[in-house]
Amino acid sequence: MVNILELKQSLADGGDWVLFDPYGETLDLPVPPDVGPATLLVGPIADAVKTMTPGGMVERSLDRDDIWVVEGYALNRVVIDRLEPVVMSMNELYEAVTALRLGWQIKPLSEV
Protein backbone atom coordinates (compact mmCIF):
# COMPACT_ATOMS: atom_id res chain seq x y z
CA MET A 1 0.00 0.00 0.00
CA VAL A 2 1.15 3.51 -0.72
CA ASN A 3 -0.10 6.69 0.94
CA ILE A 4 -0.28 9.40 -1.72
CA LEU A 5 -0.75 12.13 0.91
CA GLU A 6 2.54 11.09 2.54
CA LEU A 7 4.25 11.16 -0.86
CA LYS A 8 2.95 14.69 -1.41
CA GLN A 9 4.16 15.74 2.04
CA SER A 10 7.60 14.26 1.38
CA LEU A 11 7.96 16.69 -1.52
CA ALA A 12 7.16 19.71 0.67
CA ASP A 13 10.87 20.50 1.01
CA GLY A 14 11.11 21.18 -2.71
CA GLY A 15 12.08 17.78 -4.08
CA ASP A 16 10.79 16.72 -7.46
CA TRP A 17 10.90 12.91 -7.20
CA VAL A 18 9.84 10.13 -4.87
CA LEU A 19 11.21 6.60 -5.18
CA PHE A 20 9.57 3.83 -3.18
CA ASP A 21 9.36 0.05 -3.03
CA PRO A 22 6.25 -2.14 -3.57
CA TYR A 23 5.42 -1.73 0.14
CA GLY A 24 5.34 2.07 -0.04
CA GLU A 25 8.67 2.53 1.78
CA THR A 26 11.00 5.21 0.47
CA LEU A 27 14.00 3.98 -1.51
CA ASP A 28 17.31 5.68 -0.83
CA LEU A 29 18.45 5.75 -4.45
CA PRO A 30 19.36 8.50 -6.87
CA VAL A 31 16.74 9.35 -9.47
CA PRO A 32 17.66 7.20 -12.45
CA PRO A 33 18.75 9.10 -15.55
CA ASP A 34 16.43 9.24 -18.53
CA VAL A 35 13.24 8.31 -16.71
CA GLY A 36 9.76 9.50 -17.41
CA PRO A 37 7.42 11.02 -14.82
CA ALA A 38 6.05 7.58 -13.88
CA THR A 39 8.59 4.77 -13.96
CA LEU A 40 8.57 1.15 -12.87
CA LEU A 41 11.98 0.10 -11.51
CA VAL A 42 12.29 -3.55 -12.43
CA GLY A 43 14.58 -6.49 -11.81
CA PRO A 44 14.96 -10.00 -13.19
CA ILE A 45 12.82 -12.94 -12.17
CA ALA A 46 14.86 -15.59 -10.35
CA ASP A 47 12.19 -18.23 -9.76
CA ALA A 48 10.68 -20.57 -12.32
CA VAL A 49 7.46 -19.18 -13.79
CA LYS A 50 4.76 -21.43 -15.18
CA THR A 51 1.22 -21.06 -16.39
CA MET A 52 -1.45 -23.32 -14.95
CA THR A 53 -4.64 -24.76 -16.40
CA PRO A 54 -7.92 -24.04 -14.57
CA GLY A 55 -7.61 -27.57 -13.16
CA GLY A 56 -4.26 -26.76 -11.53
CA MET A 57 -1.99 -28.59 -13.96
CA VAL A 58 1.23 -26.99 -15.21
CA GLU A 59 0.58 -25.85 -18.75
CA ARG A 60 3.97 -24.46 -19.77
CA SER A 61 7.06 -22.66 -18.53
CA LEU A 62 7.62 -19.00 -19.33
CA ASP A 63 10.93 -17.51 -20.37
CA ARG A 64 12.23 -15.56 -17.34
CA ASP A 65 14.18 -13.26 -19.67
CA ASP A 66 10.87 -11.90 -20.96
CA ILE A 67 9.45 -11.13 -17.49
CA TRP A 68 10.33 -8.53 -14.84
CA VAL A 69 9.49 -8.07 -11.20
CA VAL A 70 8.66 -4.54 -10.05
CA GLU A 71 11.12 -3.61 -7.31
CA GLY A 72 10.30 0.07 -7.07
CA TYR A 73 8.50 3.09 -8.42
CA ALA A 74 9.76 6.54 -9.38
CA LEU A 75 7.15 9.28 -9.53
CA ASN A 76 7.67 12.91 -10.42
CA ARG A 77 5.99 15.74 -8.51
CA VAL A 78 3.71 16.43 -11.50
CA VAL A 79 2.26 12.92 -11.28
CA ILE A 80 1.95 12.92 -7.50
CA ASP A 81 0.18 16.30 -7.52
CA ARG A 82 -2.43 14.90 -9.90
CA LEU A 83 -3.21 11.82 -7.78
CA GLU A 84 -5.92 11.76 -5.13
CA PRO A 85 -4.39 11.96 -1.60
CA VAL A 86 -5.53 8.49 -0.52
CA VAL A 87 -4.00 5.15 0.44
CA MET A 88 -4.00 2.73 -2.48
CA SER A 89 -2.59 -0.61 -3.50
CA MET A 90 0.16 -0.79 -6.09
CA ASN A 91 -2.37 -2.08 -8.64
CA GLU A 92 -4.60 0.91 -7.88
CA LEU A 93 -1.59 3.23 -8.23
CA TYR A 94 -0.77 1.70 -11.61
CA GLU A 95 -4.37 2.18 -12.76
CA ALA A 96 -4.59 5.73 -11.33
CA VAL A 97 -1.50 6.84 -13.23
CA THR A 98 -2.80 5.18 -16.39
CA ALA A 99 -6.16 6.95 -15.89
CA LEU A 100 -4.25 10.26 -15.95
CA ARG A 101 -3.32 9.27 -19.52
CA LEU A 102 0.30 8.84 -18.55
CA GLY A 103 2.35 5.88 -19.66
CA TRP A 104 4.64 3.93 -17.37
CA GLN A 105 8.28 3.76 -18.37
CA ILE A 106 10.34 0.68 -17.51
CA LYS A 107 13.85 1.09 -16.05
CA PRO A 108 16.01 -1.85 -14.92
CA LEU A 109 17.08 -1.24 -11.33
CA SER A 110 20.53 -2.53 -12.27
CA GLU A 111 21.01 0.68 -14.29
CA VAL A 112 20.43 2.92 -11.29
Secondary structure as a PSIPRED ss2 file (coil, helix, strand):
# PSIPRED VFORMAT (PSIPRED V4.0)

   1 M C   1.000  0.000  0.000
   2 V E   0.000  0.000  1.000
   3 N E   0.000  0.000  1.000
   4 I H   0.000  1.000  0.000
   5 L H   0.000  1.000  0.000
   6 E H   0.000  1.000  0.000
   7 L H   0.000  1.000  0.000
   8 K H   0.000  1.000  0.000
   9 Q H   0.000  1.000  0.000
  10 S H   0.000  1.000  0.000
  11 L C   1.000  0.000  0.000
  12 A C   1.000  0.000  0.000
  13 D C   1.000  0.000  0.000
  14 G C   1.000  0.000  0.000
  15 G C   1.000  0.000  0.000
  16 D C   1.000  0.000  0.000
  17 W E   0.000  0.000  1.000
  18 V E   0.000  0.000  1.000
  19 L E   0.000  0.000  1.000
  20 F E   0.000  0.000  1.000
  21 D C   1.000  0.000  0.000
  22 P C   1.000  0.000  0.000
  23 Y C   1.000  0.000  0.000
  24 G C   1.000  0.000  0.000
  25 E C   1.000  0.000  0.000
  26 T E   0.000  0.000  1.000
  27 L C   1.000  0.000  0.000
  28 D C   1.000  0.000  0.000
  29 L C   1.000  0.000  0.000
  30 P C   1.000  0.000  0.000
  31 V C   1.000  0.000  0.000
  32 P C   1.000  0.000  0.000
  33 P C   1.000  0.000  0.000
  34 D C   1.000  0.000  0.000
  35 V C   1.000  0.000  0.000
  36 G C   1.000  0.000  0.000
  37 P C   1.000  0.000  0.000
  38 A E   0.000  0.000  1.000
  39 T E   0.000  0.000  1.000
  40 L E   0.000  0.000  1.000
  41 L E   0.000  0.000  1.000
  42 V E   0.000  0.000  1.000
  43 G E   0.000  0.000  1.000
  44 P E   0.000  0.000  1.000
  45 I C   1.000  0.000  0.000
  46 A C   1.000  0.000  0.000
  47 D C   1.000  0.000  0.000
  48 A C   1.000  0.000  0.000
  49 V C   1.000  0.000  0.000
  50 K E   0.000  0.000  1.000
  51 T E   0.000  0.000  1.000
  52 M E   0.000  0.000  1.000
  53 T C   1.000  0.000  0.000
  54 P C   1.000  0.000  0.000
  55 G C   1.000  0.000  0.000
  56 G C   1.000  0.000  0.000
  57 M C   1.000  0.000  0.000
  58 V E   0.000  0.000  1.000
  59 E E   0.000  0.000  1.000
  60 R E   0.000  0.000  1.000
  61 S E   0.000  0.000  1.000
  62 L C   1.000  0.000  0.000
  63 D C   1.000  0.000  0.000
  64 R H   0.000  1.000  0.000
  65 D H   0.000  1.000  0.000
  66 D H   0.000  1.000  0.000
  67 I C   1.000  0.000  0.000
  68 W E   0.000  0.000  1.000
  69 V E   0.000  0.000  1.000
  70 V E   0.000  0.000  1.000
  71 E E   0.000  0.000  1.000
  72 G E   0.000  0.000  1.000
  73 Y E   0.000  0.000  1.000
  74 A E   0.000  0.000  1.000
  75 L E   0.000  0.000  1.000
  76 N E   0.000  0.000  1.000
  77 R H   0.000  1.000  0.000
  78 V H   0.000  1.000  0.000
  79 V H   0.000  1.000  0.000
  80 I H   0.000  1.000  0.000
  81 D H   0.000  1.000  0.000
  82 R H   0.000  1.000  0.000
  83 L C   1.000  0.000  0.000
  84 E C   1.000  0.000  0.000
  85 P C   1.000  0.000  0.000
  86 V C   1.000  0.000  0.000
  87 V E   0.000  0.000  1.000
  88 M E   0.000  0.000  1.000
  89 S C   1.000  0.000  0.000
  90 M H   0.000  1.000  0.000
  91 N H   0.000  1.000  0.000
  92 E H   0.000  1.000  0.000
  93 L H   0.000  1.000  0.000
  94 Y H   0.000  1.000  0.000
  95 E H   0.000  1.000  0.000
  96 A H   0.000  1.000  0.000
  97 V H   0.000  1.000  0.000
  98 T H   0.000  1.000  0.000
  99 A H   0.000  1.000  0.000
 100 L C   1.000  0.000  0.000
 101 R C   1.000  0.000  0.000
 102 L C   1.000  0.000  0.000
 103 G C   1.000  0.000  0.000
 104 W C   1.000  0.000  0.000
 105 Q E   0.000  0.000  1.000
 106 I E   0.000  0.000  1.000
 107 K E   0.000  0.000  1.000
 108 P E   0.000  0.000  1.000
 109 L H   0.000  1.000  0.000
 110 S H   0.000  1.000  0.000
 111 E H   0.000  1.000  0.000
 112 V C   1.000  0.000  0.000
